């Protein structure tokens, strides 16, 4: 249901009601204010416009370049405010370096570089994202203490006294909302003070994702229920305009009342009283054609259920801008019109347009110069040597070295730890790993650069960070073979169903409803995926076709060469090495707290770096070659199929595909991809 304010505006528009004054000389002039709200989100510690993995300036990322758009957008209007939507402190090697320094002393010795930069940009408020909790509450406390703008979070509370600063049990970590007085100038040149209320939210799944940091310390409540609690209070306290800042994706229009939803922005637009929503978390751009088919979305105006909304991508690649028109009637302000846009810092050249990019803010470069230099030293420290290239260009269509080396490291670490526990030492250890950089969301031009690129030869810590993007911790679960199969069945939702009788072009990769970081490959078993069959699970591992069977020829071979299949495999116990997000997530079969049997203190990335070092010391180099434990089922049909997939369009990718393709692959030089990806045909018939 649309909220009452939006419904009133819609009805007014339909009846032709206008805010313009009449021609009567004694009429009162309409008081109208144009207010611009700007948003950054999901910066992920990409302060510099620099790719630490390639060692080059990167025009497609970085708050240093977003800042140029902020300055430009401010100069265009009279009234503006700027907010940040979190996932700020983690995600780049600079963020890793700061956290690494903190870990040794439990103390930040200087202002976090994110705030050195942001404190120059006049933010009004910041919201906490889920990745702010990755390094623990002490780190969050010390880092945010140096911001010169306040933080809000309406759905995270202390579970015990003094869990954070001096917050008592039952009280919120940060203020749930803030109402700030904003001086504005109207269309007549007169000044007014309006009260803007800001309210922030984070996915309640933080309790699962960062269990090791938050268990027994905080409680996370639903986003919508928290909005329904606080938004009326904000109105009662005089907020003229309410801006919601959910670190939450758009979510579903089919079940907006789901109190535990991770992505709840669509549902928030049904909460009466919210005038604009500055959202994030899912690294997409709104408004864009990606959301054209979502119910009650207007991608031309940038509204959801009539409420202005924007989501500015990730890593600083866009600035979110919402322009509101406010009209004062009987002493109260009402939103009568809006326009939302995401402004990119970079647009790739096409056949008809030239490349566009903004210049970086030199002041931000200067502010974080010391941390930038220290990060370069940190990531370039040697850890070993690789015998072959590790590129993720084909990680969605065949077994892959960038996933293989992570699996090898996880199995090595968990098997060693399990060998010391009597109840676990005789259980086979498998590994679940996903490609973290495999084309992003296939929704922006910068996604085409989101691939692991680690050439053969000497390896440094930046290569380990490129191979394993997140600071997850090592966690293992105990499962049965039946749960292994269902885990893989959900993972296989990564692929669209292929019609074996169609000559039409068919896209293999399901970019729309399955994230690539949820495409788990389970090493230690062998299997094939039949993409002519329907998927058993959707992207959230909810059963949609109970009798579907994409995973075939699943088998496990023990150290003595005994092969386990079918019922014998289904009943066999396994340990799966994974990470805290996956193991505690409860999404895939065999995950959730009840399945967890081991929590290691190290991050997966640290385990990977240690594995590389040990293998290099013992053998001169590490061998990450894919063992090809999985493949597609060959499609037996007389029909000539046109099956396509996307990957990076570069000479490096071309050569890698040519050298390492398991099945025949042909680049389509006659086709272009809207986001700059190359399009390949893959032959699944031989």
Buried (B, 14 or more C-beta within 10 A) or exposed (E): EBBEBBBBBEEBEEEEEEBEEEEEEEEEEBBBBBBBBBBBBBBBBBBBBBBBBEEEEBBBBBBBBBBBBBEEBBEEBBBBBBBBBBBBBBBBBBBBBBBBBBEEEEEBEEBBBBBBBBBBBEBBBBBBBBBBBBBBBBBBEBBBEBBEBBBBBBBBBBBEEEBBEEBEEEEBBBBBBBBBEBEBBBBEEEEBEBBBBBBBBBBBBBBBBBBEBBEEBBBBBBBBBBBBBBBEBBBEEEBBBBBBBBBBBBBBBEEBEBBBBBBBBBBBBBBBBBBBBBBBBBBBBBBBEBBEEBEBBBBEBBBBBBBBBBBBBBBBBBBBBBBBBBBBEEEEBBBBBBBBBBBBBBEBEEEEEEEEBBEBBEEBBEBBEEBBEBBBEBBBEEBBBBBBBBBBBBBBBBBBBBBBBBBBBBBBBBBEBBEEEEEBEEBBBBBBBBBBBBBBBBBBBBBBBBBBBBEEEEBBBBBBBBBBBBBBBBBBBBBBBBBBBBBBBBBBBBBBBBEBEEEEEBBBBBBEEBBBBBBBBBBBBBBBBBBBBEBBBBBBBEBEBEEBEBBEEBBBBEEEEEEBBEEEBBEBEBBBBBBBBBBBBBBBBBBBEEBBBBBBEBBBBBBBBBBBBBBBEEEEBBEBBBEEBBBBBEBEBEEEBEBBBBBBBBEBBBEBBEEBBBBEBEBBEEEBBEBBBBBBBBBBBE
